[in-house]
């Protein structure tokens, strides 16, 4: 996974621009609602209950999404996984619900088999090479509980001329090679190959291209 070096000022700029470029308000609230739906509810704090549900936010960046998930599911143990130095900027943010910050790579998660109830990865798969992306999806399958859910937010195939233009611009500005599979609409097929059932979700037009939210769960 590519590493993005962010100092505190850079993290602030990123947090201001990212929601605009991705129209975050159009998909993140629904994503979080789906993510926390059906989680078992415990009466003790996540730090005190071994049975608390575990949510992994992989490629968590500056931690904004992980903090929002923890606020929506205060009974869960939310772990934000990020390989880059932006995890240090996340440490500086208020953290009232005890998000755990872990610096690790998506293709080598430091968690036991079947230990996560939910995994979410938002706009991070396209920062990986094809080989690393496939390894990461297999790793998600390993770590996810048999009845768990994986939620993937990623760029998808553009469906009209305007989106094709915007996607081409976004690809040039971001990660040209990494976006090859997402822009070709291959994420569902890659998820299936990694051992998941797949349910494609809503698609959103954004200045960076079409964003698609996909839900997946382990095949037996």
Biotite code that builds the C-alpha atoms (Angstrom):
import biotite.structure as struc

atoms = struc.array([
    struc.Atom([0.000, 0.000, 0.000], chain_id="A", res_id=1, res_name="UNK", atom_name="CA", element="C"),
    struc.Atom([1.413, 3.373, -0.885], chain_id="A", res_id=2, res_name="UNK", atom_name="CA", element="C"),
    struc.Atom([2.604, 5.525, 1.984], chain_id="A", res_id=3, res_name="UNK", atom_name="CA", element="C"),
    struc.Atom([1.486, 9.151, 2.156], chain_id="A", res_id=4, res_name="UNK", atom_name="CA", element="C"),
    struc.Atom([3.645, 11.279, 4.425], chain_id="A", res_id=5, res_name="UNK", atom_name="CA", element="C"),
    struc.Atom([1.479, 13.883, 6.184], chain_id="A", res_id=6, res_name="UNK", atom_name="CA", element="C"),
    struc.Atom([2.497, 16.380, 8.837], chain_id="A", res_id=7, res_name="UNK", atom_name="CA", element="C"),
    struc.Atom([-0.299, 17.892, 10.980], chain_id="A", res_id=8, res_name="UNK", atom_name="CA", element="C"),
    struc.Atom([-0.846, 20.761, 8.518], chain_id="A", res_id=9, res_name="UNK", atom_name="CA", element="C"),
    struc.Atom([-0.925, 18.369, 5.586], chain_id="A", res_id=10, res_name="UNK", atom_name="CA", element="C"),
    struc.Atom([-3.445, 16.196, 7.430], chain_id="A", res_id=11, res_name="UNK", atom_name="CA", element="C"),
    struc.Atom([-5.682, 19.223, 7.978], chain_id="A", res_id=12, res_name="UNK", atom_name="CA", element="C"),
    struc.Atom([-5.583, 20.095, 4.278], chain_id="A", res_id=13, res_name="UNK", atom_name="CA", element="C"),
    struc.Atom([-6.294, 16.467, 3.368], chain_id="A", res_id=14, res_name="UNK", atom_name="CA", element="C"),
    struc.Atom([-9.275, 16.361, 5.727], chain_id="A", res_id=15, res_name="UNK", atom_name="CA", element="C"),
    struc.Atom([-10.682, 19.505, 4.107], chain_id="A", res_id=16, res_name="UNK", atom_name="CA", element="C"),
    struc.Atom([-10.194, 18.452, 0.476], chain_id="A", res_id=17, res_name="UNK", atom_name="CA", element="C"),
    struc.Atom([-11.003, 14.730, 0.639], chain_id="A", res_id=18, res_name="UNK", atom_name="CA", element="C"),
    struc.Atom([-14.730, 15.146, 1.451], chain_id="A", res_id=19, res_name="UNK", atom_name="CA", element="C"),
    struc.Atom([-15.132, 17.601, -1.431], chain_id="A", res_id=20, res_name="UNK", atom_name="CA", element="C"),
    struc.Atom([-13.342, 15.530, -4.061], chain_id="A", res_id=21, res_name="UNK", atom_name="CA", element="C"),
    struc.Atom([-15.148, 12.321, -3.078], chain_id="A", res_id=22, res_name="UNK", atom_name="CA", element="C"),
    struc.Atom([-18.557, 13.804, -2.113], chain_id="A", res_id=23, res_name="UNK", atom_name="CA", element="C"),
    struc.Atom([-18.111, 11.998, 1.165], chain_id="A", res_id=24, res_name="UNK", atom_name="CA", element="C"),
    struc.Atom([-21.440, 13.212, 2.564], chain_id="A", res_id=25, res_name="UNK", atom_name="CA", element="C"),
    struc.Atom([-23.275, 11.302, -0.192], chain_id="A", res_id=26, res_name="UNK", atom_name="CA", element="C"),
    struc.Atom([-22.002, 7.852, 0.814], chain_id="A", res_id=27, res_name="UNK", atom_name="CA", element="C"),
    struc.Atom([-20.257, 7.784, 4.196], chain_id="A", res_id=28, res_name="UNK", atom_name="CA", element="C"),
    struc.Atom([-23.336, 8.113, 6.486], chain_id="A", res_id=29, res_name="UNK", atom_name="CA", element="C"),
    struc.Atom([-25.051, 5.240, 4.657], chain_id="A", res_id=30, res_name="UNK", atom_name="CA", element="C"),
    struc.Atom([-21.838, 3.207, 4.727], chain_id="A", res_id=31, res_name="UNK", atom_name="CA", element="C"),
    struc.Atom([-21.464, 3.596, 8.492], chain_id="A", res_id=32, res_name="UNK", atom_name="CA", element="C"),
    struc.Atom([-25.143, 2.763, 9.027], chain_id="A", res_id=33, res_name="UNK", atom_name="CA", element="C"),
    struc.Atom([-24.726, -0.474, 7.056], chain_id="A", res_id=34, res_name="UNK", atom_name="CA", element="C"),
    struc.Atom([-21.444, -1.216, 8.787], chain_id="A", res_id=35, res_name="UNK", atom_name="CA", element="C"),
    struc.Atom([-22.827, -1.098, 12.336], chain_id="A", res_id=36, res_name="UNK", atom_name="CA", element="C"),
    struc.Atom([-26.186, -2.699, 11.528], chain_id="A", res_id=37, res_name="UNK", atom_name="CA", element="C"),
    struc.Atom([-26.596, -6.104, 13.156], chain_id="A", res_id=38, res_name="UNK", atom_name="CA", element="C"),
    struc.Atom([-23.569, -5.840, 15.433], chain_id="A", res_id=39, res_name="UNK", atom_name="CA", element="C"),
    struc.Atom([-24.116, -7.506, 18.814], chain_id="A", res_id=40, res_name="UNK", atom_name="CA", element="C"),
    struc.Atom([-24.612, -4.952, 21.579], chain_id="A", res_id=41, res_name="UNK", atom_name="CA", element="C"),
    struc.Atom([-22.683, -5.304, 24.839], chain_id="A", res_id=42, res_name="UNK", atom_name="CA", element="C"),
    struc.Atom([-23.275, -3.386, 28.051], chain_id="A", res_id=43, res_name="UNK", atom_name="CA", element="C"),
    struc.Atom([-19.618, -2.988, 28.974], chain_id="A", res_id=44, res_name="UNK", atom_name="CA", element="C"),
    struc.Atom([-16.981, -0.754, 27.455], chain_id="A", res_id=45, res_name="UNK", atom_name="CA", element="C"),
    struc.Atom([-15.100, -2.255, 24.477], chain_id="A", res_id=46, res_name="UNK", atom_name="CA", element="C"),
    struc.Atom([-11.838, -2.137, 26.411], chain_id="A", res_id=47, res_name="UNK", atom_name="CA", element="C"),
    struc.Atom([-13.406, -4.246, 29.162], chain_id="A", res_id=48, res_name="UNK", atom_name="CA", element="C"),
    struc.Atom([-15.298, -6.837, 27.138], chain_id="A", res_id=49, res_name="UNK", atom_name="CA", element="C"),
    struc.Atom([-13.541, -9.612, 25.272], chain_id="A", res_id=50, res_name="UNK", atom_name="CA", element="C"),
    struc.Atom([-16.834, -10.261, 23.476], chain_id="A", res_id=51, res_name="UNK", atom_name="CA", element="C"),
    struc.Atom([-17.162, -6.723, 22.101], chain_id="A", res_id=52, res_name="UNK", atom_name="CA", element="C"),
    struc.Atom([-17.578, -6.679, 18.301], chain_id="A", res_id=53, res_name="UNK", atom_name="CA", element="C"),
    struc.Atom([-14.438, -5.714, 16.397], chain_id="A", res_id=54, res_name="UNK", atom_name="CA", element="C"),
    struc.Atom([-14.440, -3.327, 13.442], chain_id="A", res_id=55, res_name="UNK", atom_name="CA", element="C"),
    struc.Atom([-11.285, -2.859, 11.368], chain_id="A", res_id=56, res_name="UNK", atom_name="CA", element="C"),
    struc.Atom([-10.939, 0.301, 9.282], chain_id="A", res_id=57, res_name="UNK", atom_name="CA", element="C"),
    struc.Atom([-8.110, -0.624, 6.908], chain_id="A", res_id=58, res_name="UNK", atom_name="CA", element="C"),
    struc.Atom([-6.256, 2.152, 5.128], chain_id="A", res_id=59, res_name="UNK", atom_name="CA", element="C"),
    struc.Atom([-7.653, 4.527, 7.732], chain_id="A", res_id=60, res_name="UNK", atom_name="CA", element="C"),
    struc.Atom([-5.534, 7.505, 6.724], chain_id="A", res_id=61, res_name="UNK", atom_name="CA", element="C"),
    struc.Atom([-5.962, 10.424, 9.126], chain_id="A", res_id=62, res_name="UNK", atom_name="CA", element="C"),
    struc.Atom([-8.607, 8.521, 11.087], chain_id="A", res_id=63, res_name="UNK", atom_name="CA", element="C"),
    struc.Atom([-11.713, 10.599, 10.342], chain_id="A", res_id=64, res_name="UNK", atom_name="CA", element="C"),
    struc.Atom([-13.784, 7.610, 9.269], chain_id="A", res_id=65, res_name="UNK", atom_name="CA", element="C"),
    struc.Atom([-12.639, 5.394, 12.150], chain_id="A", res_id=66, res_name="UNK", atom_name="CA", element="C"),
    struc.Atom([-13.630, 8.084, 14.650], chain_id="A", res_id=67, res_name="UNK", atom_name="CA", element="C"),
    struc.Atom([-17.058, 8.406, 13.018], chain_id="A", res_id=68, res_name="UNK", atom_name="CA", element="C"),
    struc.Atom([-17.558, 4.630, 13.131], chain_id="A", res_id=69, res_name="UNK", atom_name="CA", element="C"),
    struc.Atom([-16.627, 4.540, 16.819], chain_id="A", res_id=70, res_name="UNK", atom_name="CA", element="C"),
    struc.Atom([-19.130, 7.306, 17.544], chain_id="A", res_id=71, res_name="UNK", atom_name="CA", element="C"),
    struc.Atom([-21.857, 5.318, 15.771], chain_id="A", res_id=72, res_name="UNK", atom_name="CA", element="C"),
    struc.Atom([-20.941, 2.068, 17.563], chain_id="A", res_id=73, res_name="UNK", atom_name="CA", element="C"),
    struc.Atom([-19.513, 2.992, 20.980], chain_id="A", res_id=74, res_name="UNK", atom_name="CA", element="C"),
    struc.Atom([-20.009, -0.604, 22.136], chain_id="A", res_id=75, res_name="UNK", atom_name="CA", element="C"),
    struc.Atom([-17.582, -1.893, 19.482], chain_id="A", res_id=76, res_name="UNK", atom_name="CA", element="C"),
    struc.Atom([-13.795, -2.024, 19.460], chain_id="A", res_id=77, res_name="UNK", atom_name="CA", element="C"),
    struc.Atom([-12.720, 0.027, 16.451], chain_id="A", res_id=78, res_name="UNK", atom_name="CA", element="C"),
    struc.Atom([-9.189, -0.530, 15.154], chain_id="A", res_id=79, res_name="UNK", atom_name="CA", element="C"),
    struc.Atom([-7.803, 1.869, 12.550], chain_id="A", res_id=80, res_name="UNK", atom_name="CA", element="C"),
    struc.Atom([-5.106, 0.217, 10.409], chain_id="A", res_id=81, res_name="UNK", atom_name="CA", element="C"),
    struc.Atom([-2.820, 2.417, 8.327], chain_id="A", res_id=82, res_name="UNK", atom_name="CA", element="C"),
    struc.Atom([0.633, 1.678, 6.848], chain_id="A", res_id=83, res_name="UNK", atom_name="CA", element="C"),
    struc.Atom([1.610, 5.315, 6.298], chain_id="A", res_id=84, res_name="UNK", atom_name="CA", element="C"),
    struc.Atom([2.727, 8.144, 8.546], chain_id="A", res_id=85, res_name="UNK", atom_name="CA", element="C"),
    struc.Atom([-0.750, 9.722, 8.474], chain_id="A", res_id=86, res_name="UNK", atom_name="CA", element="C"),
    struc.Atom([-1.530, 7.457, 11.437], chain_id="A", res_id=87, res_name="UNK", atom_name="CA", element="C"),
    struc.Atom([0.571, 9.857, 13.508], chain_id="A", res_id=88, res_name="UNK", atom_name="CA", element="C"),
    struc.Atom([-1.741, 12.731, 12.560], chain_id="A", res_id=89, res_name="UNK", atom_name="CA", element="C"),
    struc.Atom([-4.713, 10.589, 13.617], chain_id="A", res_id=90, res_name="UNK", atom_name="CA", element="C"),
    struc.Atom([-3.206, 10.266, 17.091], chain_id="A", res_id=91, res_name="UNK", atom_name="CA", element="C"),
    struc.Atom([-3.555, 14.034, 17.556], chain_id="A", res_id=92, res_name="UNK", atom_name="CA", element="C"),
    struc.Atom([-7.343, 14.042, 17.099], chain_id="A", res_id=93, res_name="UNK", atom_name="CA", element="C"),
    struc.Atom([-9.840, 13.803, 19.973], chain_id="A", res_id=94, res_name="UNK", atom_name="CA", element="C"),
    struc.Atom([-10.640, 10.136, 20.500], chain_id="A", res_id=95, res_name="UNK", atom_name="CA", element="C"),
    struc.Atom([-13.516, 9.883, 23.000], chain_id="A", res_id=96, res_name="UNK", atom_name="CA", element="C"),
    struc.Atom([-14.511, 6.335, 22.037], chain_id="A", res_id=97, res_name="UNK", atom_name="CA", element="C"),
    struc.Atom([-11.060, 4.772, 22.226], chain_id="A", res_id=98, res_name="UNK", atom_name="CA", element="C"),
    struc.Atom([-10.206, 3.989, 18.603], chain_id="A", res_id=99, res_name="UNK", atom_name="CA", element="C"),
    struc.Atom([-7.028, 1.882, 18.539], chain_id="A", res_id=100, res_name="UNK", atom_name="CA", element="C"),
    struc.Atom([-4.418, 3.046, 16.020], chain_id="A", res_id=101, res_name="UNK", atom_name="CA", element="C"),
    struc.Atom([-2.278, 0.330, 14.411], chain_id="A", res_id=102, res_name="UNK", atom_name="CA", element="C"),
    struc.Atom([0.417, 0.892, 11.812], chain_id="A", res_id=103, res_name="UNK", atom_name="CA", element="C"),
    struc.Atom([0.340, -2.189, 9.583], chain_id="A", res_id=104, res_name="UNK", atom_name="CA", element="C"),
    struc.Atom([-0.001, -3.253, 5.978], chain_id="A", res_id=105, res_name="UNK", atom_name="CA", element="C"),
    struc.Atom([-3.307, -4.513, 4.584], chain_id="A", res_id=106, res_name="UNK", atom_name="CA", element="C"),
    struc.Atom([-1.610, -7.572, 3.110], chain_id="A", res_id=107, res_name="UNK", atom_name="CA", element="C"),
    struc.Atom([-0.196, -8.638, 6.514], chain_id="A", res_id=108, res_name="UNK", atom_name="CA", element="C"),
    struc.Atom([-2.772, -7.803, 9.165], chain_id="A", res_id=109, res_name="UNK", atom_name="CA", element="C"),
    struc.Atom([-1.625, -8.507, 12.761], chain_id="A", res_id=110, res_name="UNK", atom_name="CA", element="C"),
    struc.Atom([-4.932, -10.121, 13.754], chain_id="A", res_id=111, res_name="UNK", atom_name="CA", element="C"),
    struc.Atom([-6.059, -13.696, 14.364], chain_id="A", res_id=112, res_name="UNK", atom_name="CA", element="C"),
    struc.Atom([-8.156, -15.723, 11.940], chain_id="A", res_id=113, res_name="UNK", atom_name="CA", element="C"),
    struc.Atom([-11.855, -14.856, 12.169], chain_id="A", res_id=114, res_name="UNK", atom_name="CA", element="C"),
    struc.Atom([-11.291, -12.126, 14.744], chain_id="A", res_id=115, res_name="UNK", atom_name="CA", element="C"),
    struc.Atom([-13.082, -9.213, 13.026], chain_id="A", res_id=116, res_name="UNK", atom_name="CA", element="C"),
    struc.Atom([-16.837, -8.751, 12.798], chain_id="A", res_id=117, res_name="UNK", atom_name="CA", element="C"),
    struc.Atom([-16.587, -5.969, 10.233], chain_id="A", res_id=118, res_name="UNK", atom_name="CA", element="C"),
    struc.Atom([-13.856, -4.728, 7.911], chain_id="A", res_id=119, res_name="UNK", atom_name="CA", element="C"),
    struc.Atom([-14.120, -1.536, 5.912], chain_id="A", res_id=120, res_name="UNK", atom_name="CA", element="C"),
    struc.Atom([-11.667, -0.137, 3.389], chain_id="A", res_id=121, res_name="UNK", atom_name="CA", element="C"),
    struc.Atom([-12.435, 3.205, 1.769], chain_id="A", res_id=122, res_name="UNK", atom_name="CA", element="C"),
    struc.Atom([-10.623, 4.402, -1.354], chain_id="A", res_id=123, res_name="UNK", atom_name="CA", element="C"),
    struc.Atom([-7.409, 2.598, -0.474], chain_id="A", res_id=124, res_name="UNK", atom_name="CA", element="C"),
    struc.Atom([-7.393, -0.472, -2.732], chain_id="A", res_id=125, res_name="UNK", atom_name="CA", element="C"),
    struc.Atom([-6.359, 1.651, -5.715], chain_id="A", res_id=126, res_name="UNK", atom_name="CA", element="C"),
    struc.Atom([-3.162, 2.637, -3.878], chain_id="A", res_id=127, res_name="UNK", atom_name="CA", element="C"),
    struc.Atom([-2.005, -0.996, -4.027], chain_id="A", res_id=128, res_name="UNK", atom_name="CA", element="C"),
    struc.Atom([-0.344, -2.892, -6.821], chain_id="A", res_id=129, res_name="UNK", atom_name="CA", element="C"),
    struc.Atom([-2.407, -5.694, -8.336], chain_id="A", res_id=130, res_name="UNK", atom_name="CA", element="C"),
    struc.Atom([-0.481, -8.370, -6.433], chain_id="A", res_id=131, res_name="UNK", atom_name="CA", element="C"),
    struc.Atom([-0.752, -6.549, -3.091], chain_id="A", res_id=132, res_name="UNK", atom_name="CA", element="C"),
    struc.Atom([-4.449, -5.858, -3.674], chain_id="A", res_id=133, res_name="UNK", atom_name="CA", element="C"),
    struc.Atom([-5.177, -9.557, -4.202], chain_id="A", res_id=134, res_name="UNK", atom_name="CA", element="C"),
    struc.Atom([-3.123, -10.440, -1.117], chain_id="A", res_id=135, res_name="UNK", atom_name="CA", element="C"),
    struc.Atom([-5.004, -7.863, 0.949], chain_id="A", res_id=136, res_name="UNK", atom_name="CA", element="C"),
    struc.Atom([-8.396, -9.243, -0.082], chain_id="A", res_id=137, res_name="UNK", atom_name="CA", element="C"),
    struc.Atom([-7.294, -12.770, 0.871], chain_id="A", res_id=138, res_name="UNK", atom_name="CA", element="C"),
    struc.Atom([-6.095, -11.368, 4.194], chain_id="A", res_id=139, res_name="UNK", atom_name="CA", element="C"),
    struc.Atom([-9.507, -9.772, 4.780], chain_id="A", res_id=140, res_name="UNK", atom_name="CA", element="C"),
    struc.Atom([-11.092, -13.173, 4.137], chain_id="A", res_id=141, res_name="UNK", atom_name="CA", element="C"),
    struc.Atom([-8.773, -14.758, 6.711], chain_id="A", res_id=142, res_name="UNK", atom_name="CA", element="C"),
    struc.Atom([-9.369, -12.186, 9.439], chain_id="A", res_id=143, res_name="UNK", atom_name="CA", element="C"),
    struc.Atom([-13.129, -11.806, 8.946], chain_id="A", res_id=144, res_name="UNK", atom_name="CA", element="C"),
    struc.Atom([-15.460, -13.908, 11.101], chain_id="A", res_id=145, res_name="UNK", atom_name="CA", element="C"),
    struc.Atom([-17.623, -16.453, 9.222], chain_id="A", res_id=146, res_name="UNK", atom_name="CA", element="C"),
    struc.Atom([-20.698, -14.247, 9.731], chain_id="A", res_id=147, res_name="UNK", atom_name="CA", element="C"),
    struc.Atom([-18.776, -10.993, 9.271], chain_id="A", res_id=148, res_name="UNK", atom_name="CA", element="C"),
    struc.Atom([-19.097, -8.365, 6.582], chain_id="A", res_id=149, res_name="UNK", atom_name="CA", element="C"),
    struc.Atom([-16.574, -6.551, 4.413], chain_id="A", res_id=150, res_name="UNK", atom_name="CA", element="C"),
    struc.Atom([-17.472, -3.101, 3.069], chain_id="A", res_id=151, res_name="UNK", atom_name="CA", element="C"),
    struc.Atom([-15.404, -1.765, 0.179], chain_id="A", res_id=152, res_name="UNK", atom_name="CA", element="C"),
    struc.Atom([-15.585, 1.829, -1.050], chain_id="A", res_id=153, res_name="UNK", atom_name="CA", element="C"),
    struc.Atom([-13.668, 2.212, -4.294], chain_id="A", res_id=154, res_name="UNK", atom_name="CA", element="C"),
    struc.Atom([-13.708, 3.869, -7.662], chain_id="A", res_id=155, res_name="UNK", atom_name="CA", element="C"),
    struc.Atom([-15.655, 1.977, -10.303], chain_id="A", res_id=156, res_name="UNK", atom_name="CA", element="C"),
    struc.Atom([-16.182, 1.835, -14.031], chain_id="A", res_id=157, res_name="UNK", atom_name="CA", element="C"),
    struc.Atom([-17.299, 5.216, -15.432], chain_id="A", res_id=158, res_name="UNK", atom_name="CA", element="C"),
    struc.Atom([-20.680, 4.912, -17.138], chain_id="A", res_id=159, res_name="UNK", atom_name="CA", element="C"),
    struc.Atom([-21.007, 8.096, -19.206], chain_id="A", res_id=160, res_name="UNK", atom_name="CA", element="C"),
    struc.Atom([-18.712, 10.416, -21.210], chain_id="A", res_id=161, res_name="UNK", atom_name="CA", element="C"),
    struc.Atom([-18.435, 13.048, -18.473], chain_id="A", res_id=162, res_name="UNK", atom_name="CA", element="C"),
    struc.Atom([-17.466, 10.477, -15.847], chain_id="A", res_id=163, res_name="UNK", atom_name="CA", element="C"),
    struc.Atom([-14.963, 8.943, -18.245], chain_id="A", res_id=164, res_name="UNK", atom_name="CA", element="C"),
    struc.Atom([-13.279, 12.332, -18.542], chain_id="A", res_id=165, res_name="UNK", atom_name="CA", element="C"),
    struc.Atom([-13.329, 12.930, -14.780], chain_id="A", res_id=166, res_name="UNK", atom_name="CA", element="C"),
    struc.Atom([-12.024, 9.405, -14.137], chain_id="A", res_id=167, res_name="UNK", atom_name="CA", element="C"),
    struc.Atom([-9.171, 9.939, -16.598], chain_id="A", res_id=168, res_name="UNK", atom_name="CA", element="C"),
    struc.Atom([-8.197, 13.159, -14.826], chain_id="A", res_id=169, res_name="UNK", atom_name="CA", element="C"),
    struc.Atom([-8.474, 11.525, -11.404], chain_id="A", res_id=170, res_name="UNK", atom_name="CA", element="C"),
    struc.Atom([-6.347, 8.602, -12.532], chain_id="A", res_id=171, res_name="UNK", atom_name="CA", element="C"),
    struc.Atom([-3.602, 10.948, -13.738], chain_id="A", res_id=172, res_name="UNK", atom_name="CA", element="C"),
    struc.Atom([-3.621, 12.877, -10.459], chain_id="A", res_id=173, res_name="UNK", atom_name="CA", element="C"),
    struc.Atom([-3.795, 9.890, -8.126], chain_id="A", res_id=174, res_name="UNK", atom_name="CA", element="C"),
    struc.Atom([-2.417, 6.414, -8.857], chain_id="A", res_id=175, res_name="UNK", atom_name="CA", element="C"),
    struc.Atom([-2.539, 5.615, -12.572], chain_id="A", res_id=176, res_name="UNK", atom_name="CA", element="C"),
    struc.Atom([-1.590, 1.935, -12.379], chain_id="A", res_id=177, res_name="UNK", atom_name="CA", element="C"),
    struc.Atom([-3.424, 1.257, -9.133], chain_id="A", res_id=178, res_name="UNK", atom_name="CA", element="C"),
    struc.Atom([-6.688, 2.517, -10.579], chain_id="A", res_id=179, res_name="UNK", atom_name="CA", element="C"),
    struc.Atom([-6.559, 0.123, -13.520], chain_id="A", res_id=180, res_name="UNK", atom_name="CA", element="C"),
    struc.Atom([-8.661, -2.597, -11.859], chain_id="A", res_id=181, res_name="UNK", atom_name="CA", element="C"),
    struc.Atom([-11.159, -0.262, -10.146], chain_id="A", res_id=182, res_name="UNK", atom_name="CA", element="C"),
    struc.Atom([-11.818, 1.795, -13.278], chain_id="A", res_id=183, res_name="UNK", atom_name="CA", element="C"),
    struc.Atom([-12.272, -1.416, -15.249], chain_id="A", res_id=184, res_name="UNK", atom_name="CA", element="C"),
    struc.Atom([-14.964, -2.528, -12.777], chain_id="A", res_id=185, res_name="UNK", atom_name="CA", element="C"),
    struc.Atom([-12.964, -5.542, -11.574], chain_id="A", res_id=186, res_name="UNK", atom_name="CA", element="C"),
    struc.Atom([-13.328, -5.113, -7.795], chain_id="A", res_id=187, res_name="UNK", atom_name="CA", element="C"),
    struc.Atom([-16.373, -7.448, -7.471], chain_id="A", res_id=188, res_name="UNK", atom_name="CA", element="C"),
    struc.Atom([-14.562, -10.153, -9.453], chain_id="A", res_id=189, res_name="UNK", atom_name="CA", element="C"),
    struc.Atom([-11.451, -9.772, -7.287], chain_id="A", res_id=190, res_name="UNK", atom_name="CA", element="C"),
    struc.Atom([-13.572, -10.086, -4.156], chain_id="A", res_id=191, res_name="UNK", atom_name="CA", element="C"),
    struc.Atom([-15.196, -13.248, -5.506], chain_id="A", res_id=192, res_name="UNK", atom_name="CA", element="C"),
    struc.Atom([-11.800, -14.723, -6.347], chain_id="A", res_id=193, res_name="UNK", atom_name="CA", element="C"),
    struc.Atom([-10.662, -14.012, -2.776], chain_id="A", res_id=194, res_name="UNK", atom_name="CA", element="C"),
    struc.Atom([-13.495, -16.125, -1.360], chain_id="A", res_id=195, res_name="UNK", atom_name="CA", element="C"),
    struc.Atom([-16.383, -13.696, -0.918], chain_id="A", res_id=196, res_name="UNK", atom_name="CA", element="C"),
    struc.Atom([-20.002, -13.464, -1.881], chain_id="A", res_id=197, res_name="UNK", atom_name="CA", element="C"),
    struc.Atom([-20.486, -9.988, -3.339], chain_id="A", res_id=198, res_name="UNK", atom_name="CA", element="C"),
    struc.Atom([-23.357, -7.497, -3.325], chain_id="A", res_id=199, res_name="UNK", atom_name="CA", element="C"),
    struc.Atom([-22.583, -4.350, -5.369], chain_id="A", res_id=200, res_name="UNK", atom_name="CA", element="C"),
    struc.Atom([-24.124, -1.252, -3.855], chain_id="A", res_id=201, res_name="UNK", atom_name="CA", element="C"),
    struc.Atom([-24.903, 2.298, -4.844], chain_id="A", res_id=202, res_name="UNK", atom_name="CA", element="C"),
    struc.Atom([-22.727, 4.200, -7.265], chain_id="A", res_id=203, res_name="UNK", atom_name="CA", element="C"),
    struc.Atom([-22.013, 7.912, -6.766], chain_id="A", res_id=204, res_name="UNK", atom_name="CA", element="C"),
    struc.Atom([-20.704, 10.440, -9.266], chain_id="A", res_id=205, res_name="UNK", atom_name="CA", element="C"),
    struc.Atom([-17.863, 12.524, -7.823], chain_id="A", res_id=206, res_name="UNK", atom_name="CA", element="C"),
    struc.Atom([-15.241, 14.945, -9.161], chain_id="A", res_id=207, res_name="UNK", atom_name="CA", element="C"),
    struc.Atom([-12.727, 12.082, -8.934], chain_id="A", res_id=208, res_name="UNK", atom_name="CA", element="C"),
    struc.Atom([-14.873, 9.531, -10.768], chain_id="A", res_id=209, res_name="UNK", atom_name="CA", element="C"),
    struc.Atom([-17.611, 7.043, -9.939], chain_id="A", res_id=210, res_name="UNK", atom_name="CA", element="C"),
    struc.Atom([-17.462, 5.715, -6.367], chain_id="A", res_id=211, res_name="UNK", atom_name="CA", element="C"),
    struc.Atom([-19.097, 2.361, -5.618], chain_id="A", res_id=212, res_name="UNK", atom_name="CA", element="C"),
    struc.Atom([-19.842, 0.859, -2.209], chain_id="A", res_id=213, res_name="UNK", atom_name="CA", element="C"),
    struc.Atom([-19.708, -2.958, -2.235], chain_id="A", res_id=214, res_name="UNK", atom_name="CA", element="C"),
    struc.Atom([-20.666, -5.372, 0.544], chain_id="A", res_id=215, res_name="UNK", atom_name="CA", element="C"),
    struc.Atom([-19.090, -8.832, 0.734], chain_id="A", res_id=216, res_name="UNK", atom_name="CA", element="C"),
    struc.Atom([-19.145, -11.793, 3.101], chain_id="A", res_id=217, res_name="UNK", atom_name="CA", element="C"),
    struc.Atom([-17.154, -15.041, 3.294], chain_id="A", res_id=218, res_name="UNK", atom_name="CA", element="C"),
    struc.Atom([-18.122, -18.029, 1.178], chain_id="A", res_id=219, res_name="UNK", atom_name="CA", element="C"),
    struc.Atom([-18.152, -21.324, 3.045], chain_id="A", res_id=220, res_name="UNK", atom_name="CA", element="C"),
])
